[in-house]
């Protein structure tokens, strides 16, 4: 009986270990980097928008977020200091996400989450290095950012616990759904028709930014190991 009691105690201890919080240094660093990246991007965009003069005719409804860095070619207009703030914001945010993705890999070893998160950082970095006046290259990085950002938020389901994992899927699905519908239906799709092209783009971008902050905060707290196997 004594031996059976010891065996049962060991099993209960093993079960407690399975669900114990994983608090590796890399996980906490990843969380801090991703959360700060989301905050930097959000506040940088708000600051750049606030510093756009009325004469620039910039509108959150009609203007793309990237137009903070300058209008489209060939006759591009760059307004300072909004442009330098936006470009620097995207470069810094992108670098933080890239390093954060590396730390996520070191903490969890999940390439399915690491790769799209790293590509999200590369896309944001490219948006800052190649602003809107550069034309096609900028458009490719912007599309990469939006697409892989949605994918990363959905795939983060595998290392998140409830209820964040469901919130994460929703935040990732919103930009992907809007991108697909805008590609198929164009301006006739309800969101850009109702909110304008700029408003629709913000519905693509901001869910990804919110996910970065939420996911980062989650990683800084705890992530039950049990969720890694589900």
Secondary structure by P-SEA (a helix, b strand, c coil): caaaaaaaaaaaaaaaaaacccccaaaaaaaaaaaaaaaaaaaaaaaaaaacccccccccccccccccccccccccccccaaaaaaaaaaaaaaaaaaaaaaaaaaaccccaaaaaaaaaaaaaaaaaaccccccaaaaaaaaaaaaaaaaaaaacccccccaaaaaaaaaaaaaaaaaaaaaaccccccccccccaaaaaaaacaaaaaaaaaaaaaaacccccccccc
